[in-house]
Amino acid sequence: MERDSLILYAKAEALFFQVYPAFKNYPKSEKFALCAHIKSCFVNLLERLGLAKMVPSKRKTALQEAAAYMNNLVTLFRLSRSERYISAGFFAQIDLKITELKKILIGFMKSASRPRQTP
């Protein structure tokens, strides 16, 4: 589980750093709305992943919240694509990476919900 949480956090952070430079291509009217909301979703996602890793008693809730933030990110990037703020190719890359993150998150959630075995 420890390994999954570190991989998940690192991949989410890497995606954030990949996406961040694209915000300069958004129109001025969206820099303080859509861009800010995407940034906020990423920060909240990373906070929840960190919480899930560090606080076992809050792990299930934190992972569920992280999944919700990922779903929000997909919607925000779909909106960005439909408004042509990002290219189809860039959207495909982001969507692929978010799908990969979701798979890891689902595995992490499954392992977190299993009862711990005591030695």
FIMIKOL-301278 format. One record per atom (N, C-alpha, C, CB): residue in three letters; atom name; x, y, z. Coordinates in nm, 3 decimals. Each point is the difference from the previous one (the first is absolute). Glycine has a CB too. Layout:
R, residuo, atomo, east, north, up
R, ALA, CA, X, Y, Z $
...
//
This chain:
R, residuo, atomo, east, north, up
R, MET, N, 0.083, -0.119, 0.000 $
R, MET, CA, -0.083, 0.119, 0.000 $
R, MET, C, 0.088, 0.126, 0.000 $
R, MET, CB, -0.183, -0.127, 0.122 $
R, GLU, N, 0.290, 0.123, -0.047 $
R, GLU, CA, 0.091, 0.115, 0.007 $
R, GLU, C, 0.053, 0.035, -0.138 $
R, GLU, CB, 0.065, -0.065, 0.234 $
R, ARG, N, -0.027, -0.036, -0.309 $
R, ARG, CA, 0.054, 0.021, -0.134 $
R, ARG, C, -0.105, 0.063, -0.091 $
R, ARG, CB, 0.155, -0.196, 0.032 $
R, ASP, N, -0.280, 0.145, -0.026 $
R, ASP, CA, -0.109, 0.053, -0.083 $
R, ASP, C, -0.024, 0.147, 0.029 $
R, ASP, CB, -0.105, -0.227, -0.004 $
R, SER, N, 0.106, 0.263, 0.132 $
R, SER, CA, -0.028, 0.138, 0.036 $
R, SER, C, 0.110, 0.094, -0.049 $
R, SER, CB, -0.127, -0.080, 0.200 $
R, LEU, N, 0.252, 0.034, -0.193 $
R, LEU, CA, 0.110, 0.084, -0.048 $
R, LEU, C, -0.004, 0.015, -0.152 $
R, LEU, CB, 0.138, -0.075, 0.195 $
R, ILE, N, -0.166, -0.033, -0.265 $
R, ILE, CA, -0.010, 0.006, -0.146 $
R, ILE, C, -0.115, 0.090, -0.041 $
R, ILE, CB, 0.096, -0.232, -0.018 $
R, LEU, N, -0.210, 0.215, 0.083 $
R, LEU, CA, -0.118, 0.080, -0.032 $
R, LEU, C, 0.027, 0.149, 0.021 $
R, LEU, CB, -0.145, -0.194, 0.064 $
R, TYR, N, 0.203, 0.228, 0.049 $
R, TYR, CA, 0.030, 0.140, 0.030 $
R, TYR, C, 0.098, 0.056, -0.103 $
R, TYR, CB, -0.041, -0.042, 0.246 $
R, ALA, N, 0.147, -0.033, -0.274 $
R, ALA, CA, 0.102, 0.047, -0.094 $
R, ALA, C, -0.057, 0.020, -0.140 $
R, ALA, CB, 0.174, -0.120, 0.134 $
R, LYS, N, -0.258, 0.030, -0.178 $
R, LYS, CA, -0.060, 0.012, -0.134 $
R, LYS, C, -0.099, 0.118, -0.006 $
R, LYS, CB, 0.028, -0.248, -0.033 $
R, ALA, N, -0.105, 0.268, 0.138 $
R, ALA, CA, -0.093, 0.113, 0.004 $
R, ALA, C, 0.077, 0.132, -0.001 $
R, ALA, CB, -0.168, -0.140, 0.126 $
R, GLU, N, 0.275, 0.145, -0.050 $
R, GLU, CA, 0.083, 0.121, 0.004 $
R, GLU, C, 0.064, 0.027, -0.136 $
R, GLU, CB, 0.044, -0.039, 0.245 $
R, ALA, N, 0.006, -0.067, -0.309 $
R, ALA, CA, 0.062, 0.015, -0.132 $
R, ALA, C, -0.102, 0.051, -0.103 $
R, ALA, CB, 0.162, -0.185, 0.056 $
R, LEU, N, -0.284, 0.136, -0.048 $
R, LEU, CA, -0.105, 0.047, -0.091 $
R, LEU, C, -0.029, 0.148, 0.024 $
R, LEU, CB, -0.099, -0.231, -0.007 $
R, PHE, N, 0.094, 0.271, 0.132 $
R, PHE, CA, -0.022, 0.141, 0.033 $
R, PHE, C, 0.109, 0.087, -0.063 $
R, PHE, CB, -0.113, -0.067, 0.216 $
R, PHE, N, 0.238, 0.025, -0.202 $
R, PHE, CA, 0.111, 0.077, -0.057 $
R, PHE, C, -0.003, -0.001, -0.153 $
R, PHE, CB, 0.136, -0.053, 0.202 $
R, GLN, N, -0.190, -0.053, -0.262 $
R, GLN, CA, -0.012, -0.006, -0.145 $
R, GLN, C, -0.109, 0.096, -0.049 $
R, GLN, CB, 0.078, -0.240, 0.004 $
R, VAL, N, -0.187, 0.246, 0.069 $
R, VAL, CA, -0.116, 0.081, -0.040 $
R, VAL, C, 0.022, 0.149, 0.027 $
R, VAL, CB, -0.147, -0.198, 0.045 $
R, TYR, N, 0.215, 0.229, 0.062 $
R, TYR, CA, 0.013, 0.139, 0.045 $
R, TYR, C, 0.043, 0.098, -0.109 $
R, TYR, CB, 0.055, -0.092, 0.222 $
R, PRO, N, 0.046, 0.063, -0.303 $
R, PRO, CA, 0.041, 0.096, -0.103 $
R, PRO, C, -0.110, 0.029, -0.104 $
R, PRO, CB, 0.233, -0.079, 0.034 $
R, ALA, N, -0.325, -0.013, -0.053 $
R, ALA, CA, -0.107, 0.019, -0.099 $
R, ALA, C, -0.096, 0.111, 0.040 $
R, ALA, CB, 0.019, -0.240, -0.060 $
R, PHE, N, -0.021, 0.276, 0.188 $
R, PHE, CA, -0.092, 0.104, 0.045 $
R, PHE, C, 0.027, 0.135, -0.065 $
R, PHE, CB, -0.020, -0.122, 0.215 $
R, LYS, N, 0.142, 0.143, -0.260 $
R, LYS, CA, 0.031, 0.128, -0.066 $
R, LYS, C, -0.073, 0.014, -0.133 $
R, LYS, CB, 0.224, -0.002, 0.111 $
R, ASN, N, -0.272, -0.111, -0.168 $
R, ASN, CA, -0.072, 0.004, -0.126 $
R, ASN, C, -0.149, 0.027, 0.017 $
R, ASN, CB, 0.169, -0.158, -0.090 $
R, TYR, N, -0.216, 0.157, 0.213 $
R, TYR, CA, -0.142, 0.027, 0.026 $
R, TYR, C, -0.024, 0.150, -0.015 $
R, TYR, CB, -0.018, -0.200, 0.157 $
R, PRO, N, -0.101, 0.238, -0.198 $
R, PRO, CA, -0.028, 0.144, -0.011 $
R, PRO, C, 0.002, 0.068, 0.136 $
R, PRO, CB, -0.139, -0.045, -0.204 $
R, LYS, N, 0.163, 0.170, 0.204 $
R, LYS, CA, 0.009, 0.078, 0.124 $
R, LYS, C, -0.125, -0.018, 0.087 $
R, LYS, CB, 0.146, 0.166, -0.119 $
R, SER, N, -0.260, -0.173, 0.055 $
R, SER, CA, -0.126, -0.014, 0.075 $
R, SER, C, -0.010, -0.131, 0.078 $
R, SER, CB, -0.108, 0.141, -0.172 $
R, GLU, N, 0.187, -0.241, 0.132 $
R, GLU, CA, -0.004, -0.130, 0.068 $
R, GLU, C, 0.115, -0.022, 0.099 $
R, GLU, CB, -0.113, -0.088, -0.201 $
R, LYS, N, 0.209, 0.177, 0.202 $
R, LYS, CA, 0.116, -0.019, 0.089 $
R, LYS, C, -0.039, 0.000, 0.147 $
R, LYS, CB, 0.142, 0.108, -0.173 $
R, PHE, N, -0.243, -0.031, 0.209 $
R, PHE, CA, -0.042, 0.007, 0.140 $
R, PHE, C, -0.126, -0.080, 0.027 $
R, PHE, CB, 0.104, 0.225, 0.013 $
R, ALA, N, -0.147, -0.301, -0.111 $
R, ALA, CA, -0.119, -0.084, 0.019 $
R, ALA, C, 0.037, -0.147, -0.026 $
R, ALA, CB, -0.153, 0.192, -0.069 $
R, LEU, N, 0.153, -0.230, -0.057 $
R, LEU, CA, 0.026, -0.140, -0.035 $
R, LEU, C, 0.140, -0.044, 0.042 $
R, LEU, CB, -0.159, 0.024, -0.191 $
R, CYS, N, 0.259, 0.055, 0.161 $
R, CYS, CA, 0.139, -0.036, 0.038 $
R, CYS, C, 0.013, -0.012, 0.151 $
R, CYS, CB, 0.087, 0.118, -0.204 $
R, ALA, N, -0.144, -0.023, 0.275 $
R, ALA, CA, 0.007, -0.004, 0.147 $
R, ALA, C, -0.070, -0.123, 0.055 $
R, ALA, CB, 0.008, 0.250, 0.005 $
R, HIS, N, -0.119, -0.287, -0.066 $
R, HIS, CA, -0.074, -0.117, 0.047 $
R, HIS, C, 0.079, -0.129, -0.027 $
R, HIS, CB, -0.217, 0.121, -0.039 $
R, ILE, N, 0.281, -0.130, -0.077 $
R, ILE, CA, 0.082, -0.118, -0.031 $
R, ILE, C, 0.116, -0.010, 0.099 $
R, ILE, CB, -0.062, 0.017, -0.245 $
R, LYS, N, 0.129, 0.095, 0.270 $
R, LYS, CA, 0.110, 0.002, 0.096 $
R, LYS, C, -0.048, -0.044, 0.138 $
R, LYS, CB, 0.112, 0.184, -0.130 $
R, SER, N, -0.226, -0.133, 0.171 $
R, SER, CA, -0.057, -0.034, 0.130 $
R, SER, C, -0.032, -0.149, 0.008 $
R, SER, CB, -0.094, 0.231, 0.018 $
R, CYS, N, 0.039, -0.287, -0.125 $
R, CYS, CA, -0.030, -0.144, -0.001 $
R, CYS, C, 0.128, -0.082, 0.014 $
R, CYS, CB, -0.201, 0.043, -0.145 $
R, PHE, N, 0.306, -0.001, 0.075 $
R, PHE, CA, 0.127, -0.072, 0.012 $
R, PHE, C, 0.055, 0.008, 0.143 $
R, PHE, CB, 0.049, 0.048, -0.242 $
R, VAL, N, -0.051, 0.071, 0.299 $
R, VAL, CA, 0.053, 0.016, 0.136 $
R, VAL, C, -0.082, -0.083, 0.098 $
R, VAL, CB, 0.080, 0.233, -0.057 $
R, ASN, N, -0.212, -0.230, 0.044 $
R, ASN, CA, -0.085, -0.080, 0.088 $
R, ASN, C, 0.022, -0.149, -0.020 $
R, ASN, CB, -0.169, 0.183, -0.003 $
R, LEU, N, 0.188, -0.224, -0.122 $
R, LEU, CA, 0.030, -0.141, -0.029 $
R, LEU, C, 0.128, -0.042, 0.070 $
R, LEU, CB, -0.116, 0.019, -0.223 $
R, LEU, N, 0.220, 0.062, 0.210 $
R, LEU, CA, 0.129, -0.033, 0.063 $
R, LEU, C, -0.012, 0.000, 0.153 $
R, LEU, CB, 0.120, 0.101, -0.197 $
R, GLU, N, -0.198, -0.009, 0.252 $
R, GLU, CA, -0.021, 0.001, 0.146 $
R, GLU, C, -0.068, -0.128, 0.045 $
R, GLU, CB, -0.017, 0.251, -0.004 $
R, ARG, N, -0.085, -0.294, -0.069 $
R, ARG, CA, -0.074, -0.121, 0.039 $
R, ARG, C, 0.088, -0.124, -0.012 $
R, ARG, CB, -0.214, 0.108, -0.074 $
R, LEU, N, 0.297, -0.112, -0.029 $
R, LEU, CA, 0.090, -0.115, -0.016 $
R, LEU, C, 0.103, -0.003, 0.113 $
R, LEU, CB, -0.031, 0.009, -0.249 $
R, GLY, N, 0.081, 0.107, 0.287 $
R, GLY, CA, 0.093, 0.008, 0.113 $
R, GLY, C, -0.066, -0.041, 0.129 $
R, GLY, CB, 0.122, 0.181, -0.116 $
R, LEU, N, -0.245, -0.137, 0.137 $
R, LEU, CA, -0.076, -0.036, 0.120 $
R, LEU, C, -0.024, -0.151, 0.004 $
R, LEU, CB, -0.110, 0.227, 0.000 $
R, ALA, N, 0.074, -0.284, -0.113 $
R, ALA, CA, -0.025, -0.145, -0.007 $
R, ALA, C, 0.125, -0.079, 0.036 $
R, ALA, CB, -0.174, 0.039, -0.176 $
R, LYS, N, 0.289, 0.012, 0.136 $
R, LYS, CA, 0.125, -0.068, 0.028 $
R, LYS, C, 0.039, 0.012, 0.148 $
R, LYS, CB, 0.073, 0.044, -0.235 $
R, MET, N, -0.095, 0.073, 0.292 $
R, MET, CA, 0.052, 0.027, 0.134 $
R, MET, C, -0.096, -0.028, 0.115 $
R, MET, CB, 0.138, 0.169, -0.107 $
R, VAL, N, -0.268, -0.170, 0.081 $
R, VAL, CA, -0.098, -0.017, 0.108 $
R, VAL, C, -0.090, -0.120, -0.030 $
R, VAL, CB, 0.003, 0.250, 0.047 $
R, PRO, N, 0.036, -0.367, -0.001 $
R, PRO, CA, -0.077, -0.122, -0.031 $
R, PRO, C, -0.148, 0.007, 0.040 $
R, PRO, CB, 0.212, -0.124, 0.029 $
R, SER, N, -0.243, 0.194, 0.077 $
R, SER, CA, -0.139, 0.006, 0.045 $
R, SER, C, -0.088, 0.082, -0.096 $
R, SER, CB, 0.081, -0.021, 0.235 $
R, LYS, N, -0.020, 0.104, -0.319 $
R, LYS, CA, -0.075, 0.082, -0.095 $
R, LYS, C, 0.023, -0.044, -0.144 $
R, LYS, CB, 0.016, 0.191, 0.159 $
R, ARG, N, 0.050, -0.304, -0.177 $
R, ARG, CA, 0.041, -0.045, -0.132 $
R, ARG, C, -0.117, -0.018, -0.097 $
R, ARG, CB, 0.193, -0.112, 0.108 $
R, LYS, N, -0.296, 0.040, -0.065 $
R, LYS, CA, -0.112, -0.030, -0.090 $
R, LYS, C, -0.068, 0.129, -0.047 $
R, LYS, CB, -0.034, -0.221, 0.118 $
R, THR, N, 0.005, 0.310, -0.026 $
R, THR, CA, -0.066, 0.126, -0.035 $
R, THR, C, 0.089, 0.085, -0.090 $
R, THR, CB, -0.125, -0.007, 0.218 $
R, ALA, N, 0.252, 0.014, -0.186 $
R, ALA, CA, 0.093, 0.081, -0.079 $
R, ALA, C, 0.011, -0.054, -0.143 $
R, ALA, CB, 0.128, 0.058, 0.209 $
R, LEU, N, -0.126, -0.189, -0.224 $
R, LEU, CA, 0.009, -0.059, -0.134 $
R, LEU, C, -0.128, 0.023, -0.079 $
R, LEU, CB, 0.156, -0.172, 0.089 $
R, GLN, N, -0.269, 0.166, -0.022 $
R, GLN, CA, -0.127, 0.030, -0.068 $
R, GLN, C, -0.004, 0.145, -0.047 $
R, GLN, CB, -0.116, -0.174, 0.140 $
R, GLU, N, 0.165, 0.264, -0.055 $
R, GLU, CA, 0.005, 0.141, -0.039 $
R, GLU, C, 0.098, 0.021, -0.115 $
R, GLU, CB, -0.059, 0.067, 0.235 $
R, ALA, N, 0.171, -0.137, -0.232 $
R, ALA, CA, 0.098, 0.009, -0.109 $
R, ALA, C, -0.064, -0.045, -0.131 $
R, ALA, CB, 0.191, -0.040, 0.162 $
R, ALA, N, -0.270, -0.066, -0.158 $
R, ALA, CA, -0.068, -0.048, -0.120 $
R, ALA, C, -0.097, 0.106, -0.053 $
R, ALA, CB, 0.020, -0.238, 0.082 $
R, ALA, N, -0.088, 0.307, 0.007 $
R, ALA, CA, -0.091, 0.107, -0.042 $
R, ALA, C, 0.076, 0.114, -0.067 $
R, ALA, CB, -0.155, -0.061, 0.188 $
R, TYR, N, 0.270, 0.097, -0.133 $
R, TYR, CA, 0.080, 0.106, -0.063 $
R, TYR, C, 0.050, -0.042, -0.137 $
R, TYR, CB, 0.069, 0.079, 0.227 $
R, MET, N, -0.035, -0.207, -0.243 $
R, MET, CA, 0.042, -0.047, -0.133 $
R, MET, C, -0.115, 0.011, -0.099 $
R, MET, CB, 0.164, -0.157, 0.107 $
R, ASN, N, -0.284, 0.121, -0.064 $
R, ASN, CA, -0.116, 0.013, -0.089 $
R, ASN, C, -0.022, 0.145, -0.039 $
R, ASN, CB, -0.103, -0.202, 0.106 $
R, ASN, N, 0.120, 0.292, -0.010 $
R, ASN, CA, -0.015, 0.144, -0.030 $
R, ASN, C, 0.104, 0.045, -0.101 $
R, ASN, CB, -0.092, 0.038, 0.230 $
R, LEU, N, 0.215, -0.087, -0.215 $
R, LEU, CA, 0.106, 0.037, -0.094 $
R, LEU, C, -0.035, -0.044, -0.142 $
R, LEU, CB, 0.168, -0.017, 0.185 $
R, VAL, N, -0.220, -0.104, -0.198 $
R, VAL, CA, -0.038, -0.048, -0.133 $
R, VAL, C, -0.103, 0.094, -0.062 $
R, VAL, CB, 0.045, -0.239, 0.070 $
R, THR, N, -0.145, 0.277, 0.008 $
R, THR, CA, -0.103, 0.090, -0.051 $
R, THR, C, 0.059, 0.136, -0.039 $
R, THR, CB, -0.170, -0.117, 0.144 $
R, LEU, N, 0.257, 0.170, -0.060 $
R, LEU, CA, 0.061, 0.131, -0.029 $
R, LEU, C, 0.088, -0.005, -0.125 $
R, LEU, CB, -0.006, 0.053, 0.244 $
R, PHE, N, 0.078, -0.164, -0.263 $
R, PHE, CA, 0.081, -0.011, -0.120 $
R, PHE, C, -0.086, -0.025, -0.124 $
R, PHE, CB, 0.188, -0.089, 0.140 $
R, ARG, N, -0.299, 0.019, -0.125 $
R, ARG, CA, -0.093, -0.016, -0.113 $
R, ARG, C, -0.056, 0.136, -0.041 $
R, ARG, CB, -0.059, -0.235, 0.079 $
R, LEU, N, 0.026, 0.317, 0.019 $
R, LEU, CA, -0.047, 0.136, -0.029 $
R, LEU, C, 0.110, 0.080, -0.070 $
R, LEU, CB, -0.154, -0.009, 0.200 $
R, SER, N, 0.276, -0.002, -0.150 $
R, SER, CA, 0.113, 0.070, -0.062 $
R, SER, C, 0.018, -0.043, -0.144 $
R, SER, CB, 0.111, 0.017, 0.223 $
R, ARG, N, -0.128, -0.145, -0.249 $
R, ARG, CA, 0.013, -0.051, -0.137 $
R, ARG, C, -0.115, 0.051, -0.087 $
R, ARG, CB, 0.117, -0.205, 0.087 $
R, SER, N, -0.239, 0.200, -0.035 $
R, SER, CA, -0.115, 0.043, -0.082 $
R, SER, C, 0.006, 0.149, -0.032 $
R, SER, CB, -0.137, -0.181, 0.105 $
R, GLU, N, 0.198, 0.259, -0.017 $
R, GLU, CA, 0.018, 0.144, -0.024 $
R, GLU, C, 0.127, 0.030, -0.079 $
R, GLU, CB, -0.125, 0.045, 0.211 $
R, ARG, N, 0.199, -0.151, -0.244 $
R, ARG, CA, 0.125, 0.009, -0.078 $
R, ARG, C, 0.111, 0.076, 0.071 $
R, ARG, CB, -0.139, -0.011, -0.204 $
R, TYR, N, 0.142, 0.000, 0.337 $
R, TYR, CA, 0.110, 0.059, 0.076 $
R, TYR, C, 0.121, -0.093, -0.001 $
R, TYR, CB, -0.166, 0.123, 0.146 $
R, ILE, N, 0.139, -0.252, -0.166 $
R, ILE, CA, 0.108, -0.099, -0.013 $
R, ILE, C, -0.026, -0.081, -0.126 $
R, ILE, CB, 0.035, -0.013, 0.253 $
R, SER, N, 0.070, -0.043, -0.309 $
R, SER, CA, -0.014, -0.077, -0.124 $
R, SER, C, -0.055, -0.139, 0.028 $
R, SER, CB, 0.191, 0.128, -0.099 $
R, ALA, N, -0.238, -0.192, -0.006 $
R, ALA, CA, -0.052, -0.137, 0.013 $
R, ALA, C, 0.110, -0.095, 0.045 $
R, ALA, CB, -0.171, 0.048, -0.179 $
R, GLY, N, 0.291, -0.029, 0.126 $
R, GLY, CA, 0.113, -0.086, 0.037 $
R, GLY, C, 0.037, 0.016, 0.147 $
R, GLY, CB, 0.084, 0.015, -0.234 $
R, PHE, N, -0.080, 0.109, 0.281 $
R, PHE, CA, 0.033, 0.026, 0.140 $
R, PHE, C, -0.108, -0.058, 0.090 $
R, PHE, CB, 0.124, 0.209, -0.064 $
R, PHE, N, -0.251, -0.192, 0.024 $
R, PHE, CA, -0.110, -0.057, 0.078 $
R, PHE, C, 0.013, -0.152, 0.007 $
R, PHE, CB, -0.148, 0.191, -0.068 $
R, ALA, N, 0.182, -0.254, -0.045 $
R, ALA, CA, 0.015, -0.147, -0.002 $
R, ALA, C, 0.110, -0.045, 0.097 $
R, ALA, CB, -0.078, -0.004, -0.241 $
R, GLN, N, 0.188, 0.077, 0.245 $
R, GLN, CA, 0.109, -0.032, 0.094 $
R, GLN, C, -0.047, 0.010, 0.144 $
R, GLN, CB, 0.167, 0.082, -0.166 $
R, ILE, N, -0.235, 0.028, 0.197 $
R, ILE, CA, -0.049, 0.023, 0.135 $
R, ILE, C, -0.101, -0.107, 0.039 $
R, ILE, CB, 0.038, 0.248, -0.026 $
R, ASP, N, -0.131, -0.276, -0.064 $
R, ASP, CA, -0.104, -0.099, 0.027 $
R, ASP, C, 0.061, -0.137, 0.025 $
R, ASP, CB, -0.159, 0.131, -0.142 $
R, LEU, N, 0.259, -0.167, 0.065 $
R, LEU, CA, 0.068, -0.129, 0.017 $
R, LEU, C, 0.067, -0.007, 0.138 $
R, LEU, CB, 0.038, -0.014, -0.249 $
R, LYS, N, 0.027, 0.122, 0.288 $
R, LYS, CA, 0.068, 0.002, 0.130 $
R, LYS, C, -0.099, -0.001, 0.116 $
R, LYS, CB, 0.191, 0.123, -0.106 $
R, ILE, N, -0.303, -0.053, 0.092 $
R, ILE, CA, -0.101, -0.003, 0.106 $
R, ILE, C, -0.061, -0.138, 0.011 $
R, ILE, CB, -0.049, 0.243, -0.038 $
R, THR, N, 0.029, -0.310, -0.076 $
R, THR, CA, -0.050, -0.138, 0.003 $
R, THR, C, 0.097, -0.091, 0.073 $
R, THR, CB, -0.121, 0.040, -0.217 $
R, GLU, N, 0.249, -0.022, 0.192 $
R, GLU, CA, 0.104, -0.078, 0.070 $
R, GLU, C, -0.005, 0.029, 0.151 $
R, GLU, CB, 0.146, 0.004, -0.207 $
R, LEU, N, -0.161, 0.123, 0.243 $
R, LEU, CA, -0.010, 0.037, 0.142 $
R, LEU, C, -0.123, -0.065, 0.064 $
R, LEU, CB, 0.115, 0.218, -0.049 $
R, LYS, N, -0.226, -0.219, -0.023 $
R, LYS, CA, -0.122, -0.060, 0.054 $
R, LYS, C, 0.019, -0.149, 0.026 $
R, LYS, CB, -0.136, 0.170, -0.123 $
R, LYS, N, 0.205, -0.239, 0.033 $
R, LYS, CA, 0.026, -0.144, 0.018 $
R, LYS, C, 0.083, -0.025, 0.126 $
R, LYS, CB, -0.012, -0.034, -0.249 $
R, ILE, N, 0.115, 0.115, 0.266 $
R, ILE, CA, 0.083, -0.014, 0.120 $
R, ILE, C, -0.081, 0.032, 0.124 $
R, ILE, CB, 0.205, 0.060, -0.132 $
R, LEU, N, -0.286, 0.045, 0.125 $
R, LEU, CA, -0.085, 0.041, 0.113 $
R, LEU, C, -0.098, -0.111, 0.037 $
R, LEU, CB, 0.022, 0.240, -0.071 $
R, ILE, N, -0.083, -0.302, -0.027 $
R, ILE, CA, -0.094, -0.110, 0.027 $
R, ILE, C, 0.071, -0.114, 0.070 $
R, ILE, CB, -0.136, 0.064, -0.202 $
R, GLY, N, 0.256, -0.098, 0.157 $
R, GLY, CA, 0.077, -0.104, 0.067 $
R, GLY, C, 0.035, 0.038, 0.143 $
R, GLY, CB, 0.093, -0.067, -0.220 $
R, PHE, N, -0.057, 0.193, 0.239 $
R, PHE, CA, 0.032, 0.050, 0.133 $
R, PHE, C, -0.124, -0.006, 0.091 $
R, PHE, CB, 0.178, 0.151, -0.099 $
R, MET, N, -0.293, -0.115, 0.043 $
R, MET, CA, -0.124, -0.003, 0.077 $
R, MET, C, -0.036, -0.144, 0.040 $
R, MET, CB, -0.080, 0.207, -0.121 $
R, LYS, N, 0.099, -0.300, 0.027 $
R, LYS, CA, -0.028, -0.140, 0.030 $
R, LYS, C, 0.091, -0.053, 0.110 $
R, LYS, CB, -0.077, -0.034, -0.236 $
R, SER, N, 0.205, 0.067, 0.227 $
R, SER, CA, 0.093, -0.048, 0.102 $
R, SER, C, -0.025, 0.067, 0.135 $
R, SER, CB, 0.170, -0.042, -0.179 $
R, ALA, N, -0.218, 0.166, 0.177 $
R, ALA, CA, -0.028, 0.071, 0.125 $
R, ALA, C, -0.125, -0.054, 0.067 $
R, ALA, CB, 0.109, 0.204, -0.094 $
R, SER, N, -0.200, -0.260, 0.015 $
R, SER, CA, -0.125, -0.050, 0.058 $
R, SER, C, 0.012, -0.144, 0.052 $
R, SER, CB, -0.123, 0.151, -0.155 $
R, ARG, N, 0.231, -0.220, 0.118 $
R, ARG, CA, 0.021, -0.135, 0.052 $
R, ARG, C, 0.042, 0.006, 0.147 $
R, ARG, CB, 0.065, -0.080, -0.229 $
R, PRO, N, -0.116, -0.012, 0.309 $
R, PRO, CA, 0.043, -0.002, 0.140 $
R, PRO, C, 0.148, -0.034, 0.010 $
R, PRO, CB, -0.233, -0.067, 0.071 $
R, ARG, N, 0.299, 0.134, 0.020 $
R, ARG, CA, 0.144, -0.025, 0.022 $
R, ARG, C, 0.020, -0.132, 0.071 $
R, ARG, CB, 0.044, 0.246, 0.009 $
R, GLN, N, 0.058, -0.319, -0.053 $
R, GLN, CA, 0.035, -0.126, 0.065 $
R, GLN, C, 0.107, 0.027, 0.104 $
R, GLN, CB, -0.059, -0.133, -0.209 $
R, THR, N, 0.038, 0.083, 0.327 $
R, THR, CA, 0.101, 0.017, 0.105 $
R, THR, C, 0.092, -0.120, -0.002 $
R, THR, CB, -0.158, 0.137, 0.142 $
R, PRO, N, 0.289, -0.114, -0.129 $
R, PRO, CA, 0.096, -0.112, -0.003 $
R, PRO, C, -0.006, -0.083, 0.124 $
R, PRO, CB, 0.147, 0.134, -0.143 $
//
